[in-house]
Amino acid sequence: MRAAVLPEFEAPLVLEELELLPPGPRDVVVRPGAVEVCVTDSYATRPGPLSRPPAILGHSAAGVVEAVGSAVTTVAPGDRVLVAGTPACGDCFWCRRGEGHQCREIFEGGVRHVARRADGTLVSAAGGVGTYAEQLLVREYGVVRMDTTLPDEHLCLLSCGAASALGAVFGIARVGLGDTVAVLGAGRIGGWLLQAARLAGAVRVVAVEPLPERRKRAAALGASDVLDPADGDVVEQVRDLTGGRGVDAAFEATGGPGTAAAVRTAFAATRRGGVVVPLGMTDFGVTVDLPVNDLAMRGREVRSCQYGNVDLQRDLPRYARVLESGLLDPVAMVERTYPLPDAGSALAAAEDREVLTAVLLPNSD
């Protein structure tokens, strides 16, 4: 099989011919039809906990099961599946408490080898998944069988961005009828947040976005108000739109170098008793300062959002039905598709914010 491999940290991706390792008892072999390219994959190209080169990048996919290990019970060859961006083993301390989004395997899973080169060198999977490839060797508990009519190019969006945003709006912030919402960053995650907030019944959905093309798109995706941070103090503008109170819920979806500043802005733009949900990812070690007295006395809650805090088996099929119904628009979110040999270009386009969402088609050429 072919895969886009990171040969060493901070090196370009290389298309390599590899041999997939045999599946273990609880492993599943998947042929991916489509892979959502996430800017988080760019962090795996730099030294840190996300990868150990040589490594196959990518952490989301929709495809078909080709083979299963001897102890697999939840899927069978021929099943359509989602390969989740973050797995849930079902057996660790966190999973047993119903907190699968904090599964030990996500943060302490170590290096998972999935393939080998012709010279015998083992190749790992970034994040334990590794979806930039023609075949995937993934763990059963990171795979969800899907009975859906959605094409893979849209279904794969639930492996990462869409599920993160839907979980943030409906499960974490619990946006409801008549609420006011701010979304900082109208990119891949922000676009889904805007759509979901409208679907949840928010009457005012404020998008904050510096890029003109994304501001234009934000209005089409459901923003009632679109702010350019260059036009003045964002917090003051948000408060002017909400009777001086601030929004009921603010979502940070910028990611990258501006993440810490965006979290501070989201916090300041939220009313007393409101909710702040950070979704963006930045370099490991980056911190953010928040006023202690506001945290202690003014009721604002900062709630973590790891893959939308979803329950894989419960939530992903539900979210797929919402996309099928037409209540949310995946077509508006996918701007460009790429064949596997262009995986490096797809990742660069995502990192440079050239596209809203890039989708890789590993078996298209």
C-alpha beads as a LAMMPS data file, in Angstrom:
LAMMPS data file: protein, C-alpha beads

365 atoms
364 bonds

1 atom types
1 bond types

-500.0 500.0 xlo xhi
-500.0 500.0 ylo yhi
-500.0 500.0 zlo zhi

Masses

1 110.0

Atoms # bond

1 1 1 0.000 0.000 0.000
2 1 1 0.998 3.640 -0.425
3 1 1 1.109 6.144 2.411
4 1 1 2.169 9.744 2.971
5 1 1 4.988 9.350 5.481
6 1 1 6.726 11.891 7.691
7 1 1 10.317 10.577 7.472
8 1 1 11.610 12.850 10.233
9 1 1 10.386 15.859 12.170
10 1 1 9.923 19.046 10.132
11 1 1 10.527 17.220 6.840
12 1 1 8.158 17.166 3.841
13 1 1 5.779 14.230 3.517
14 1 1 7.018 11.456 1.239
15 1 1 4.800 9.028 -0.675
16 1 1 6.117 5.557 0.178
17 1 1 5.203 1.982 -0.655
18 1 1 4.714 0.119 2.638
19 1 1 3.525 -3.244 3.884
20 1 1 0.632 -3.074 6.333
21 1 1 1.287 -5.140 9.449
22 1 1 -1.061 -8.089 10.102
23 1 1 -4.043 -7.164 12.277
24 1 1 -3.938 -8.172 15.926
25 1 1 -6.949 -9.790 17.642
26 1 1 -8.715 -6.443 18.229
27 1 1 -7.513 -4.635 15.096
28 1 1 -9.469 -3.607 12.006
29 1 1 -8.155 -3.028 8.480
30 1 1 -9.989 -0.191 6.704
31 1 1 -9.754 1.043 3.119
32 1 1 -10.427 4.793 3.460
33 1 1 -12.578 6.531 0.897
34 1 1 -11.981 10.015 2.285
35 1 1 -9.882 11.677 4.975
36 1 1 -10.484 15.087 6.517
37 1 1 -7.233 17.051 6.623
38 1 1 -6.920 18.751 10.002
39 1 1 -4.440 21.503 10.798
40 1 1 -3.638 19.512 13.947
41 1 1 -1.778 17.117 11.657
42 1 1 0.791 19.867 11.118
43 1 1 1.655 19.715 14.821
44 1 1 2.556 16.066 14.350
45 1 1 5.290 17.162 11.938
46 1 1 7.118 18.910 14.793
47 1 1 8.767 17.407 17.900
48 1 1 6.113 16.555 20.468
49 1 1 3.809 13.804 21.697
50 1 1 1.687 13.398 18.548
51 1 1 4.075 11.341 16.418
52 1 1 7.326 9.394 16.258
53 1 1 8.814 9.407 12.727
54 1 1 8.789 7.654 10.437
55 1 1 5.045 8.098 10.800
56 1 1 1.874 8.155 8.722
57 1 1 -0.055 11.339 9.448
58 1 1 -3.818 11.815 9.667
59 1 1 -6.407 11.017 12.308
60 1 1 -9.810 10.886 10.594
61 1 1 -11.372 8.799 7.846
62 1 1 -14.496 7.244 6.388
63 1 1 -14.191 3.962 4.543
64 1 1 -14.948 0.258 4.340
65 1 1 -13.720 -2.587 6.536
66 1 1 -11.474 -4.998 4.627
67 1 1 -10.439 -7.385 7.411
68 1 1 -10.799 -7.841 11.151
69 1 1 -8.831 -9.502 13.927
70 1 1 -9.941 -12.730 15.541
71 1 1 -11.566 -11.043 18.567
72 1 1 -13.375 -8.193 16.779
73 1 1 -17.147 -8.251 17.347
74 1 1 -18.521 -4.805 16.443
75 1 1 -17.687 -4.588 12.729
76 1 1 -17.220 -7.005 9.838
77 1 1 -15.674 -6.902 6.362
78 1 1 -17.812 -4.787 4.050
79 1 1 -19.139 -2.469 6.777
80 1 1 -18.969 1.272 6.202
81 1 1 -17.208 2.891 9.129
82 1 1 -15.894 6.088 10.595
83 1 1 -12.372 6.001 11.978
84 1 1 -12.539 8.341 14.949
85 1 1 -10.011 11.100 15.447
86 1 1 -9.617 10.049 19.055
87 1 1 -10.379 6.507 20.235
88 1 1 -12.082 5.312 23.405
89 1 1 -10.852 1.966 24.729
90 1 1 -13.876 1.417 26.986
91 1 1 -11.805 -0.101 29.774
92 1 1 -9.567 2.574 31.314
93 1 1 -10.350 4.742 34.359
94 1 1 -11.803 7.540 32.207
95 1 1 -13.847 5.363 29.873
96 1 1 -15.402 3.542 32.829
97 1 1 -16.516 6.928 34.176
98 1 1 -18.200 7.792 30.881
99 1 1 -15.362 10.134 29.908
100 1 1 -14.140 8.366 26.782
101 1 1 -12.981 11.693 25.357
102 1 1 -10.207 11.533 27.964
103 1 1 -9.296 7.900 27.233
104 1 1 -5.865 6.784 28.384
105 1 1 -5.027 5.692 24.840
106 1 1 -5.396 9.259 23.545
107 1 1 -2.839 10.735 25.905
108 1 1 -0.748 7.771 27.062
109 1 1 -1.076 5.288 24.214
110 1 1 2.545 5.529 23.151
111 1 1 3.863 4.616 19.712
112 1 1 1.700 2.332 17.576
113 1 1 3.420 0.705 14.613
114 1 1 1.133 -0.115 11.695
115 1 1 3.394 -0.766 8.693
116 1 1 6.940 -1.534 7.613
117 1 1 9.260 -0.432 4.864
118 1 1 10.941 -2.857 2.487
119 1 1 14.110 -2.649 4.612
120 1 1 12.161 -3.719 7.701
121 1 1 11.920 -0.284 9.339
122 1 1 8.687 -0.006 11.302
123 1 1 6.412 2.934 10.549
124 1 1 4.110 4.347 13.222
125 1 1 0.691 5.986 13.040
126 1 1 0.498 9.589 14.216
127 1 1 -1.911 9.758 17.123
128 1 1 -2.281 5.989 16.858
129 1 1 -4.463 6.370 13.747
130 1 1 -2.491 7.340 10.607
131 1 1 -5.058 7.896 7.849
132 1 1 -2.952 9.366 5.017
133 1 1 -2.740 5.909 3.452
134 1 1 -4.502 3.477 1.129
135 1 1 -5.092 1.064 4.021
136 1 1 -5.423 1.654 7.754
137 1 1 -4.664 -0.611 10.695
138 1 1 -6.769 0.754 13.533
139 1 1 -8.113 -0.432 16.859
140 1 1 -11.661 -1.753 17.032
141 1 1 -12.674 0.751 19.674
142 1 1 -11.715 3.636 17.365
143 1 1 -14.067 2.442 14.608
144 1 1 -17.813 3.115 14.401
145 1 1 -20.106 1.252 12.007
146 1 1 -22.256 3.712 10.057
147 1 1 -25.553 3.027 8.305
148 1 1 -25.744 6.156 6.176
149 1 1 -26.205 7.432 2.647
150 1 1 -23.632 10.199 3.100
151 1 1 -20.703 10.055 0.665
152 1 1 -17.311 9.448 2.241
153 1 1 -16.227 13.033 1.492
154 1 1 -18.934 14.264 3.859
155 1 1 -19.020 11.384 6.315
156 1 1 -15.312 11.759 7.097
157 1 1 -15.982 15.261 8.453
158 1 1 -17.575 13.630 11.497
159 1 1 -14.251 12.003 12.326
160 1 1 -12.876 15.347 13.473
161 1 1 -14.122 18.876 12.820
162 1 1 -17.882 18.495 12.555
163 1 1 -18.192 16.213 15.584
164 1 1 -15.983 18.534 17.650
165 1 1 -18.209 21.501 16.847
166 1 1 -21.546 19.722 17.243
167 1 1 -20.448 18.279 20.564
168 1 1 -19.295 21.718 21.693
169 1 1 -22.615 23.390 20.861
170 1 1 -25.125 20.713 21.853
171 1 1 -23.294 18.787 24.565
172 1 1 -20.750 21.084 26.204
173 1 1 -22.170 24.626 26.009
174 1 1 -25.732 23.339 25.595
175 1 1 -26.792 26.283 23.450
176 1 1 -30.566 26.684 23.461
177 1 1 -33.474 28.691 22.111
178 1 1 -32.954 32.437 22.338
179 1 1 -29.272 32.245 23.286
180 1 1 -26.536 34.536 22.031
181 1 1 -23.276 33.051 20.793
182 1 1 -19.864 34.271 19.644
183 1 1 -17.561 32.211 17.429
184 1 1 -13.965 33.403 17.245
185 1 1 -12.549 32.050 14.003
186 1 1 -14.806 31.176 11.054
187 1 1 -12.672 28.423 9.560
188 1 1 -13.120 24.658 9.454
189 1 1 -14.336 24.322 13.052
190 1 1 -15.951 27.740 13.195
191 1 1 -18.122 27.056 10.160
192 1 1 -19.655 24.052 11.879
193 1 1 -20.088 26.022 15.115
194 1 1 -22.030 28.716 13.263
195 1 1 -24.323 26.175 11.634
196 1 1 -24.865 24.243 14.854
197 1 1 -25.589 27.354 16.932
198 1 1 -28.319 28.387 14.511
199 1 1 -29.756 24.878 14.524
200 1 1 -29.775 24.936 18.339
201 1 1 -31.947 28.058 18.286
202 1 1 -29.474 30.852 18.996
203 1 1 -30.993 34.174 17.952
204 1 1 -27.712 36.058 17.676
205 1 1 -24.619 34.321 16.339
206 1 1 -21.600 36.617 16.154
207 1 1 -18.649 35.532 14.015
208 1 1 -15.241 37.136 14.562
209 1 1 -12.883 36.579 11.635
210 1 1 -9.947 38.563 10.162
211 1 1 -9.990 37.000 6.669
212 1 1 -12.440 38.715 4.247
213 1 1 -13.398 35.561 2.343
214 1 1 -14.168 33.715 5.566
215 1 1 -16.222 36.631 6.873
216 1 1 -18.323 36.446 3.725
217 1 1 -18.763 32.705 4.136
218 1 1 -19.637 33.085 7.834
219 1 1 -22.758 35.034 6.942
220 1 1 -23.844 32.273 4.572
221 1 1 -23.271 29.654 7.274
222 1 1 -25.545 31.321 9.812
223 1 1 -23.795 34.271 11.436
224 1 1 -26.197 37.099 12.238
225 1 1 -23.291 39.494 12.749
226 1 1 -19.769 39.298 11.346
227 1 1 -16.966 41.275 12.970
228 1 1 -13.517 42.120 11.669
229 1 1 -11.142 42.353 14.659
230 1 1 -9.269 45.105 12.807
231 1 1 -12.329 47.357 13.141
232 1 1 -11.988 47.824 16.899
233 1 1 -12.176 46.138 20.267
234 1 1 -13.989 42.826 19.758
235 1 1 -15.243 42.625 23.336
236 1 1 -16.830 46.072 23.106
237 1 1 -18.430 45.210 19.770
238 1 1 -19.872 41.973 21.151
239 1 1 -21.222 43.725 24.228
240 1 1 -22.806 46.418 22.053
241 1 1 -24.667 43.643 20.218
242 1 1 -25.880 41.997 23.435
243 1 1 -27.222 44.874 25.502
244 1 1 -23.917 45.268 27.328
245 1 1 -24.036 41.796 28.876
246 1 1 -21.889 39.664 26.601
247 1 1 -22.877 36.399 24.950
248 1 1 -24.279 33.315 26.648
249 1 1 -21.595 31.134 25.068
250 1 1 -18.324 31.913 23.303
251 1 1 -16.355 29.410 21.239
252 1 1 -12.666 29.851 20.436
253 1 1 -11.927 28.233 17.076
254 1 1 -8.855 30.083 15.858
255 1 1 -6.052 27.643 16.590
256 1 1 -2.405 28.414 15.907
257 1 1 -0.402 31.344 17.307
258 1 1 -3.463 33.449 18.135
259 1 1 -5.187 30.836 20.279
260 1 1 -4.273 32.190 23.720
261 1 1 -5.351 35.729 22.832
262 1 1 -8.600 34.408 21.358
263 1 1 -9.384 32.475 24.550
264 1 1 -8.912 35.663 26.578
265 1 1 -11.183 37.566 24.195
266 1 1 -13.828 34.840 24.324
267 1 1 -13.751 34.915 28.119
268 1 1 -14.106 38.700 28.261
269 1 1 -16.943 38.684 25.706
270 1 1 -19.026 36.196 27.715
271 1 1 -21.668 37.339 30.172
272 1 1 -21.614 36.567 33.887
273 1 1 -22.684 32.960 34.249
274 1 1 -21.848 32.200 30.624
275 1 1 -19.768 29.443 29.057
276 1 1 -16.444 29.578 27.208
277 1 1 -15.394 26.596 25.081
278 1 1 -11.846 26.540 23.623
279 1 1 -11.538 24.267 20.567
280 1 1 -8.413 25.528 18.803
281 1 1 -5.055 23.820 19.131
282 1 1 -1.689 25.509 19.373
283 1 1 1.862 24.523 20.262
284 1 1 2.300 22.459 23.403
285 1 1 3.293 24.572 26.406
286 1 1 1.346 27.694 25.410
287 1 1 -0.563 29.116 28.382
288 1 1 -3.310 31.682 28.859
289 1 1 -3.890 34.120 31.733
290 1 1 -7.443 34.727 32.955
291 1 1 -8.625 37.035 35.769
292 1 1 -8.943 34.945 38.927
293 1 1 -11.734 37.004 40.464
294 1 1 -13.845 36.612 37.339
295 1 1 -13.367 32.854 37.554
296 1 1 -14.157 32.804 41.257
297 1 1 -17.042 35.259 41.455
298 1 1 -18.684 35.894 38.101
299 1 1 -19.832 32.423 37.193
300 1 1 -18.106 32.095 33.839
301 1 1 -17.223 28.492 33.070
302 1 1 -14.370 27.418 30.804
303 1 1 -15.221 23.938 29.509
304 1 1 -12.768 21.619 27.799
305 1 1 -13.656 20.255 24.365
306 1 1 -11.716 17.161 23.332
307 1 1 -13.322 15.962 20.066
308 1 1 -16.589 17.491 21.256
309 1 1 -16.528 15.182 24.304
310 1 1 -18.550 12.795 22.151
311 1 1 -19.578 9.252 22.907
312 1 1 -18.416 7.588 19.687
313 1 1 -21.057 4.882 19.356
314 1 1 -23.947 7.087 20.489
315 1 1 -23.179 10.477 18.970
316 1 1 -21.537 9.858 15.596
317 1 1 -24.538 7.989 14.098
318 1 1 -26.835 10.724 15.421
319 1 1 -24.717 13.451 13.881
320 1 1 -24.684 11.576 10.571
321 1 1 -28.492 11.590 10.551
322 1 1 -28.465 15.355 11.091
323 1 1 -26.189 15.798 8.072
324 1 1 -28.377 13.447 6.018
325 1 1 -31.461 15.487 6.896
326 1 1 -30.025 18.640 5.360
327 1 1 -30.221 20.589 8.621
328 1 1 -26.454 21.104 8.373
329 1 1 -24.571 21.644 5.131
330 1 1 -21.375 19.626 4.558
331 1 1 -21.161 20.728 0.916
332 1 1 -20.426 24.304 1.972
333 1 1 -17.572 23.107 4.166
334 1 1 -15.478 21.123 1.663
335 1 1 -13.578 23.459 -0.642
336 1 1 -11.025 21.134 -2.192
337 1 1 -10.176 17.437 -2.549
338 1 1 -6.717 15.967 -3.122
339 1 1 -5.323 12.592 -4.214
340 1 1 -2.936 10.811 -1.852
341 1 1 0.266 11.959 -3.645
342 1 1 -0.762 15.556 -2.874
343 1 1 -1.161 14.993 0.878
344 1 1 1.612 17.474 1.629
345 1 1 -0.106 20.154 -0.446
346 1 1 -3.425 19.440 1.269
347 1 1 -1.874 19.829 4.711
348 1 1 -0.108 23.039 3.678
349 1 1 -3.384 24.466 2.349
350 1 1 -5.092 23.699 5.662
351 1 1 -2.246 25.133 7.721
352 1 1 -2.066 28.303 5.613
353 1 1 -5.868 28.738 5.749
354 1 1 -6.129 28.611 1.967
355 1 1 -9.188 26.356 2.192
356 1 1 -12.019 25.967 4.662
357 1 1 -11.737 22.174 4.612
358 1 1 -9.435 19.981 2.552
359 1 1 -10.331 16.327 2.003
360 1 1 -7.848 13.667 0.954
361 1 1 -9.034 10.832 -1.314
362 1 1 -6.424 8.111 -0.657
363 1 1 -7.718 5.583 -3.192
364 1 1 -8.805 7.925 -5.977
365 1 1 -5.827 7.686 -8.337

Bonds

1 1 1 2
2 1 2 3
3 1 3 4
4 1 4 5
5 1 5 6
6 1 6 7
7 1 7 8
8 1 8 9
9 1 9 10
10 1 10 11
11 1 11 12
12 1 12 13
13 1 13 14
14 1 14 15
15 1 15 16
16 1 16 17
17 1 17 18
18 1 18 19
19 1 19 20
20 1 20 21
21 1 21 22
22 1 22 23
23 1 23 24
24 1 24 25
25 1 25 26
26 1 26 27
27 1 27 28
28 1 28 29
29 1 29 30
30 1 30 31
31 1 31 32
32 1 32 33
33 1 33 34
34 1 34 35
35 1 35 36
36 1 36 37
37 1 37 38
38 1 38 39
39 1 39 40
40 1 40 41
41 1 41 42
42 1 42 43
43 1 43 44
44 1 44 45
45 1 45 46
46 1 46 47
47 1 47 48
48 1 48 49
49 1 49 50
50 1 50 51
51 1 51 52
52 1 52 53
53 1 53 54
54 1 54 55
55 1 55 56
56 1 56 57
57 1 57 58
58 1 58 59
59 1 59 60
60 1 60 61
61 1 61 62
62 1 62 63
63 1 63 64
64 1 64 65
65 1 65 66
66 1 66 67
67 1 67 68
68 1 68 69
69 1 69 70
70 1 70 71
71 1 71 72
72 1 72 73
73 1 73 74
74 1 74 75
75 1 75 76
76 1 76 77
77 1 77 78
78 1 78 79
79 1 79 80
80 1 80 81
81 1 81 82
82 1 82 83
83 1 83 84
84 1 84 85
85 1 85 86
86 1 86 87
87 1 87 88
88 1 88 89
89 1 89 90
90 1 90 91
91 1 91 92
92 1 92 93
93 1 93 94
94 1 94 95
95 1 95 96
96 1 96 97
97 1 97 98
98 1 98 99
99 1 99 100
100 1 100 101
101 1 101 102
102 1 102 103
103 1 103 104
104 1 104 105
105 1 105 106
106 1 106 107
107 1 107 108
108 1 108 109
109 1 109 110
110 1 110 111
111 1 111 112
112 1 112 113
113 1 113 114
114 1 114 115
115 1 115 116
116 1 116 117
117 1 117 118
118 1 118 119
119 1 119 120
120 1 120 121
121 1 121 122
122 1 122 123
123 1 123 124
124 1 124 125
125 1 125 126
126 1 126 127
127 1 127 128
128 1 128 129
129 1 129 130
130 1 130 131
131 1 131 132
132 1 132 133
133 1 133 134
134 1 134 135
135 1 135 136
136 1 136 137
137 1 137 138
138 1 138 139
139 1 139 140
140 1 140 141
141 1 141 142
142 1 142 143
143 1 143 144
144 1 144 145
145 1 145 146
146 1 146 147
147 1 147 148
148 1 148 149
149 1 149 150
150 1 150 151
151 1 151 152
152 1 152 153
153 1 153 154
154 1 154 155
155 1 155 156
156 1 156 157
157 1 157 158
158 1 158 159
159 1 159 160
160 1 160 161
161 1 161 162
162 1 162 163
163 1 163 164
164 1 164 165
165 1 165 166
166 1 166 167
167 1 167 168
168 1 168 169
169 1 169 170
170 1 170 171
171 1 171 172
172 1 172 173
173 1 173 174
174 1 174 175
175 1 175 176
176 1 176 177
177 1 177 178
178 1 178 179
179 1 179 180
180 1 180 181
181 1 181 182
182 1 182 183
183 1 183 184
184 1 184 185
185 1 185 186
186 1 186 187
187 1 187 188
188 1 188 189
189 1 189 190
190 1 190 191
191 1 191 192
192 1 192 193
193 1 193 194
194 1 194 195
195 1 195 196
196 1 196 197
197 1 197 198
198 1 198 199
199 1 199 200
200 1 200 201
201 1 201 202
202 1 202 203
203 1 203 204
204 1 204 205
205 1 205 206
206 1 206 207
207 1 207 208
208 1 208 209
209 1 209 210
210 1 210 211
211 1 211 212
212 1 212 213
213 1 213 214
214 1 214 215
215 1 215 216
216 1 216 217
217 1 217 218
218 1 218 219
219 1 219 220
220 1 220 221
221 1 221 222
222 1 222 223
223 1 223 224
224 1 224 225
225 1 225 226
226 1 226 227
227 1 227 228
228 1 228 229
229 1 229 230
230 1 230 231
231 1 231 232
232 1 232 233
233 1 233 234
234 1 234 235
235 1 235 236
236 1 236 237
237 1 237 238
238 1 238 239
239 1 239 240
240 1 240 241
241 1 241 242
242 1 242 243
243 1 243 244
244 1 244 245
245 1 245 246
246 1 246 247
247 1 247 248
248 1 248 249
249 1 249 250
250 1 250 251
251 1 251 252
252 1 252 253
253 1 253 254
254 1 254 255
255 1 255 256
256 1 256 257
257 1 257 258
258 1 258 259
259 1 259 260
260 1 260 261
261 1 261 262
262 1 262 263
263 1 263 264
264 1 264 265
265 1 265 266
266 1 266 267
267 1 267 268
268 1 268 269
269 1 269 270
270 1 270 271
271 1 271 272
272 1 272 273
273 1 273 274
274 1 274 275
275 1 275 276
276 1 276 277
277 1 277 278
278 1 278 279
279 1 279 280
280 1 280 281
281 1 281 282
282 1 282 283
283 1 283 284
284 1 284 285
285 1 285 286
286 1 286 287
287 1 287 288
288 1 288 289
289 1 289 290
290 1 290 291
291 1 291 292
292 1 292 293
293 1 293 294
294 1 294 295
295 1 295 296
296 1 296 297
297 1 297 298
298 1 298 299
299 1 299 300
300 1 300 301
301 1 301 302
302 1 302 303
303 1 303 304
304 1 304 305
305 1 305 306
306 1 306 307
307 1 307 308
308 1 308 309
309 1 309 310
310 1 310 311
311 1 311 312
312 1 312 313
313 1 313 314
314 1 314 315
315 1 315 316
316 1 316 317
317 1 317 318
318 1 318 319
319 1 319 320
320 1 320 321
321 1 321 322
322 1 322 323
323 1 323 324
324 1 324 325
325 1 325 326
326 1 326 327
327 1 327 328
328 1 328 329
329 1 329 330
330 1 330 331
331 1 331 332
332 1 332 333
333 1 333 334
334 1 334 335
335 1 335 336
336 1 336 337
337 1 337 338
338 1 338 339
339 1 339 340
340 1 340 341
341 1 341 342
342 1 342 343
343 1 343 344
344 1 344 345
345 1 345 346
346 1 346 347
347 1 347 348
348 1 348 349
349 1 349 350
350 1 350 351
351 1 351 352
352 1 352 353
353 1 353 354
354 1 354 355
355 1 355 356
356 1 356 357
357 1 357 358
358 1 358 359
359 1 359 360
360 1 360 361
361 1 361 362
362 1 362 363
363 1 363 364
364 1 364 365
